[in-house]
Amino acid sequence: MQENSLNRAERLRPIVIEVGGEPQGVVVPDAEGYRFLAVKLPAFAIDGQLFPNIETAHLAVSQAVQDGEAA
């Protein structure tokens, strides 16, 4: 029983999204993909958004940071 709990915890572990070596937030598994949770101001524009995979989330975070720097 404990093994199942450990396996589930491993699958639910947040994955850090960095841009330029700076952590911008994390993605957490969701029933429909991955939800982004921002921790830095430039990434708050997409806080809470759902993405189909981690790569798509990373691209969106990179774009949000770039857009925030241009403003």
DSSP file (Angstrom, degrees, kcal/mol; ACC not computed):
  #  RESIDUE AA STRUCTURE BP1 BP2  ACC     N-H-->O    O-->H-N    N-H-->O    O-->H-N    TCO  KAPPA ALPHA  PHI   PSI    X-CA   Y-CA   Z-CA
    1    1 A M     >        0   0    0      0, 0.0     4,-1.4     0, 0.0     3,-0.2   0.000 360.0 360.0 360.0 -41.6    0.0    0.0    0.0
    2    2 A Q  H  >  +     0   0    0      1,-0.2     4,-2.1     2,-0.2     5,-0.2   0.866 360.0  60.0 -64.7 -35.1    2.8    2.4    0.8
    3    3 A E  H  > S+     0   0    0      1,-0.2     4,-2.4     2,-0.2    -1,-0.2   0.894 102.2  52.5 -60.5 -40.5    4.4    1.7   -2.6
    4    4 A N  H  > S+     0   0    0      1,-0.2     4,-2.2     2,-0.2    -1,-0.2   0.894 108.4  50.9 -61.8 -39.8    1.3    2.9   -4.4
    5    5 A S  H  X S+     0   0    0     -4,-1.4     4,-2.3     2,-0.2    -1,-0.2   0.894 110.5  48.8 -64.2 -40.6    1.4    6.2   -2.4
    6    6 A L  H  X S+     0   0    0     -4,-2.1     4,-2.0     2,-0.2    -2,-0.2   0.903 111.0  49.6 -67.3 -41.1    5.0    6.7   -3.3
    7    7 A N  H  X S+     0   0    0     -4,-2.4     4,-1.8     2,-0.2    -2,-0.2   0.909 112.1  48.2 -63.4 -41.4    4.4    6.1   -7.0
    8    8 A R  H  X S+     0   0    0     -4,-2.2     4,-1.5     1,-0.2    -2,-0.2   0.907 109.9  52.1 -65.9 -42.0    1.5    8.5   -7.0
    9    9 A A  H  < S+     0   0    0     -4,-2.3     4,-0.4     1,-0.2    -1,-0.2   0.884 107.7  52.8 -61.7 -38.9    3.6   11.2   -5.2
   10   10 A E  H >< S+     0   0    0     -4,-2.0     3,-0.9     1,-0.2    -1,-0.2   0.902 109.2  48.9 -64.1 -41.4    6.3   10.8   -7.8
   11   11 A R  H 3< S+     0   0    0     -4,-1.8    -1,-0.2     1,-0.2    -2,-0.2   0.783 112.3  49.2 -68.5 -27.2    3.8   11.4  -10.6
   12   12 A L  T 3< S+     0   0    0     -4,-1.5    -1,-0.2    -5,-0.1    -2,-0.2   0.409  79.6 126.8 -94.6   2.0    2.3   14.5   -8.9
   13   13 A R    <   -     0   0    0     -3,-0.9    14,-0.1    -4,-0.4    -3,-0.0  -0.378  65.9-113.3 -63.1 131.8    5.7   16.1   -8.2
   14   14 A P        -     0   0    0      0, 0.0     2,-0.5     0, 0.0    14,-0.2  -0.337  24.0-140.9 -63.8 147.5    5.8   19.7   -9.6
   15   15 A I  E     -A   27   0A   0     12,-2.6    12,-2.4    -2,-0.0     2,-0.2  -0.962  16.5-127.8-114.6 123.9    8.2   20.4  -12.4
   16   16 A V  E     -A   26   0A   0     -2,-0.5     2,-0.6    10,-0.2    10,-0.3  -0.477  14.7-152.1 -73.5 136.6   10.1   23.7  -12.4
   17   17 A I  E     -A   25   0A   0      8,-3.0     7,-3.1    -2,-0.2     8,-1.1  -0.957  17.2-173.2-109.6 119.2   10.0   25.8  -15.5
   18   18 A E  E     -A   23   0A   0     -2,-0.6     2,-0.4     5,-0.3    44,-0.1  -0.856  13.5-167.1-112.6 147.7   13.0   28.1  -15.9
   19   19 A V  E >  S-A   22   0A   0      3,-2.3     3,-1.5    -2,-0.3    -2,-0.0  -0.984  81.9  -9.0-131.7 122.3   13.7   30.8  -18.5
   20   20 A G  T 3  S-     0   0    0     -2,-0.4    -1,-0.1     1,-0.3     0, 0.0   0.825 130.4 -56.6  61.2  31.6   17.3   32.0  -18.8
   21   21 A G  T 3  S+     0   0    0      1,-0.2    -1,-0.3     0, 0.0    -3,-0.0   0.448 114.9 115.0  80.8   0.3   18.2   30.1  -15.7
   22   22 A E  E <   -A   19   0A   0     -3,-1.5    -3,-2.3    18,-0.0    -1,-0.2  -0.906  69.6-123.6-105.2 124.2   15.6   31.8  -13.5
   23   23 A P  E     +A   18   0A   0      0, 0.0    -5,-0.3     0, 0.0     3,-0.1  -0.483  30.5 175.9 -63.6 130.1   12.7   29.7  -12.1
   24   24 A Q  E     -     0   0A   0     -7,-3.1    15,-2.9     1,-0.4    16,-1.5   0.599  56.7 -57.7-108.9 -19.4    9.4   31.2  -13.3
   25   25 A G  E     -AB  17  38A   0     -8,-1.1    -8,-3.0    13,-0.3    -1,-0.4  -0.981  53.8 -90.4 166.3-167.6    7.0   28.7  -11.8
   26   26 A V  E     -AB  16  37A   0     11,-2.3    11,-3.2    -2,-0.3     2,-0.4  -0.941  17.9-138.1-133.9 155.9    6.0   25.1  -11.8
   27   27 A V  E     -AB  15  36A   0    -12,-2.4   -12,-2.6    -2,-0.3     9,-0.2  -0.949  19.6-165.2-110.6 140.2    3.7   22.8  -13.8
   28   28 A V  E     - B   0  35A   0      7,-2.4     7,-2.7    -2,-0.4   -15,-0.1  -0.964  30.6 -99.5-122.7 141.1    1.7   20.2  -11.9
   29   29 A P  E     - B   0  34A   0      0, 0.0     2,-0.3     0, 0.0     5,-0.3  -0.304  43.3-175.2 -59.2 140.0   -0.1   17.3  -13.4
   30   30 A D  E >   - B   0  33A   0      3,-3.2     3,-1.6     1,-0.0    -3,-0.0  -0.876  41.8-102.2-131.3 161.8   -3.8   17.9  -13.9
   31   31 A A  T 3  S+     0   0    0     -2,-0.3     3,-0.1     1,-0.3    -1,-0.0   0.788 124.2  35.5 -57.1 -27.5   -6.5   15.6  -15.2
   32   32 A E  T 3  S-     0   0    0      1,-0.0     2,-0.4    19,-0.0    -1,-0.3   0.220 133.1 -64.2-113.6  13.7   -6.4   17.3  -18.6
   33   33 A G  E <  S-B   30   0A   0     -3,-1.6    -3,-3.2    17,-0.0     2,-0.4  -0.970  84.4 -27.7 147.8-128.6   -2.6   18.0  -18.9
   34   34 A Y  E     -BC  29  51A   0     17,-3.0    17,-3.0    -2,-0.4     2,-0.4  -0.996  46.8-147.8-132.7 131.0   -0.4   20.3  -16.8
   35   35 A R  E     -BC  28  50A   0     -7,-2.7    -7,-2.4    -2,-0.4     2,-0.4  -0.837  15.8-137.4-100.5 133.4   -1.3   23.4  -14.9
   36   36 A F  E     -B   27   0A   0     13,-2.6    12,-3.1    -2,-0.4     2,-0.5  -0.746  15.1-169.3 -92.5 133.9    1.2   26.2  -14.6
   37   37 A L  E     -B   26   0A   0    -11,-3.2   -11,-2.3    -2,-0.4     2,-0.1  -0.968  17.7-141.2-123.7 113.1    1.6   28.0  -11.3
   38   38 A A  E     +B   25   0A   0     -2,-0.5   -13,-0.3   -13,-0.2     3,-0.1  -0.381  27.1 172.7 -76.6 147.8    3.7   31.2  -11.5
   39   39 A V        +     0   0    0    -15,-2.9     2,-0.4     1,-0.1   -14,-0.2   0.424  66.8  60.9-126.5  -9.9    6.2   32.3   -8.9
   40   40 A K  S >> S-     0   0    0    -16,-1.5     3,-1.2     1,-0.1     4,-0.6  -0.929  85.4-117.8-121.8 147.5    7.8   35.2  -10.7
   41   41 A L  G >4 S+     0   0    0     -2,-0.4     3,-1.5     1,-0.3     4,-0.3   0.846 108.4  56.0 -53.1 -46.7    6.1   38.4  -11.8
   42   42 A P  G >4 S+     0   0    0      0, 0.0     3,-0.6     0, 0.0    -1,-0.3   0.815 108.3  50.3 -60.1 -27.3    6.7   38.1  -15.6
   43   43 A A  G X4 S+     0   0    0     -3,-1.2     3,-1.8     1,-0.2    -2,-0.2   0.548  83.4  89.0 -87.8  -7.7    5.0   34.6  -15.6
   44   44 A F  G X< S+     0   0    0     -3,-1.5     3,-1.0    -4,-0.6    -1,-0.2   0.701  70.5  77.1 -65.6 -16.6    1.9   35.7  -13.8
   45   45 A A  G <  S+     0   0    0     -3,-0.6    -1,-0.3    -4,-0.3    -2,-0.1   0.775 107.4  30.6 -62.1 -24.9    0.3   36.6  -17.1
   46   46 A I  G X  S+     0   0    0     -3,-1.8     3,-2.0    -4,-0.1    -1,-0.2   0.196  85.7 144.8-119.0  15.4   -0.3   32.8  -17.7
   47   47 A D  T <  S+     0   0    0     -3,-1.0   -10,-0.2     1,-0.3    -3,-0.1  -0.302  72.4  14.6 -56.1 131.7   -0.7   31.7  -14.1
   48   48 A G  T 3  S+     0   0    0    -12,-3.1    -1,-0.3     1,-0.3   -11,-0.1   0.331  90.0 142.3  87.7  -7.2   -3.2   28.9  -13.8
   49   49 A Q    <   -     0   0    0     -3,-2.0   -13,-2.6   -13,-0.1     2,-0.4  -0.340  46.7-129.5 -70.4 151.3   -3.3   28.1  -17.5
   50   50 A L  E     -C   35   0A   0    -15,-0.2   -15,-0.2   -23,-0.0    -1,-0.1  -0.834  23.6-171.1-103.0 136.5   -3.6   24.4  -18.6
   51   51 A F  E     -C   34   0A   0    -17,-3.0   -17,-3.0    -2,-0.4     3,-0.1  -0.937  29.2-131.5-128.2 149.8   -1.2   23.0  -21.1
   52   52 A P  S    S+     0   0    0      0, 0.0     2,-0.3     0, 0.0    -1,-0.1   0.781  89.0   0.9 -71.7 -25.7   -1.3   19.6  -22.9
   53   53 A N  S  > S-     0   0    0    -19,-0.1     4,-1.6     1,-0.1   -19,-0.1  -0.953  75.3-102.1-154.6 171.5    2.4   18.9  -22.2
   54   54 A I  H  > S+     0   0    0     -2,-0.3     4,-2.5     1,-0.2     5,-0.2   0.861 115.9  57.4 -68.4 -37.0    5.4   20.4  -20.4
   55   55 A E  H  > S+     0   0    0      1,-0.2     4,-2.2     2,-0.2    -1,-0.2   0.904 106.6  48.4 -62.6 -42.4    7.1   21.6  -23.6
   56   56 A T  H  > S+     0   0    0      1,-0.2     4,-2.1     2,-0.2    -1,-0.2   0.892 111.3  51.0 -64.9 -39.6    4.1   23.7  -24.5
   57   57 A A  H  X S+     0   0    0     -4,-1.6     4,-2.5     2,-0.2    -2,-0.2   0.919 108.8  51.2 -62.4 -43.9    4.0   25.2  -21.0
   58   58 A H  H  X S+     0   0    0     -4,-2.5     4,-2.6     1,-0.2    -2,-0.2   0.909 109.6  49.8 -62.2 -42.7    7.7   26.0  -21.3
   59   59 A L  H  X S+     0   0    0     -4,-2.2     4,-2.3     1,-0.2    -1,-0.2   0.910 111.5  48.8 -61.6 -42.1    7.2   27.8  -24.6
   60   60 A A  H  X S+     0   0    0     -4,-2.1     4,-2.4     2,-0.2    -2,-0.2   0.893 111.7  48.7 -65.6 -40.1    4.3   29.8  -23.2
   61   61 A V  H  X S+     0   0    0     -4,-2.5     4,-2.6     2,-0.2     5,-0.2   0.929 110.5  51.1 -65.5 -44.5    6.3   30.8  -20.1
   62   62 A S  H  X S+     0   0    0     -4,-2.6     4,-2.5     1,-0.2    -2,-0.2   0.915 111.8  47.5 -57.7 -43.8    9.3   31.9  -22.3
   63   63 A Q  H  X S+     0   0    0     -4,-2.3     4,-2.9     2,-0.2    -1,-0.2   0.905 110.6  51.4 -65.2 -42.0    6.9   34.0  -24.4
   64   64 A A  H  X S+     0   0    0     -4,-2.4     4,-2.2     2,-0.2    -2,-0.2   0.902 111.8  47.0 -62.3 -41.0    5.3   35.6  -21.3
   65   65 A V  H  X S+     0   0    0     -4,-2.6     4,-2.0     2,-0.2    -2,-0.2   0.929 113.2  48.4 -65.8 -44.8    8.7   36.5  -19.9
   66   66 A Q  H  X S+     0   0    0     -4,-2.5     4,-1.6    -5,-0.2    -2,-0.2   0.916 112.7  48.3 -61.6 -43.7    9.9   37.9  -23.3
   67   67 A D  H  X S+     0   0    0     -4,-2.9     4,-1.1     1,-0.2    -1,-0.2   0.882 110.5  52.1 -63.3 -38.6    6.6   39.9  -23.6
   68   68 A G  H  < S+     0   0    0     -4,-2.2    -1,-0.2     1,-0.2    -2,-0.2   0.841 108.9  49.6 -67.0 -34.4    7.0   41.2  -20.0
   69   69 A E  H  < S+     0   0    0     -4,-2.0    -1,-0.2     1,-0.2    -2,-0.2   0.808 108.5  53.7 -73.8 -29.4   10.6   42.3  -20.7
   70   70 A A  H  <        0   0    0     -4,-1.6    -1,-0.2     1,-0.2    -2,-0.2   0.739 360.0 360.0 -76.2 -23.1    9.5   44.2  -23.9
   71   71 A A     <        0   0    0     -4,-1.1    -1,-0.2    -5,-0.1    -2,-0.1   0.482 360.0 360.0 -75.4 360.0    6.8   46.1  -22.0
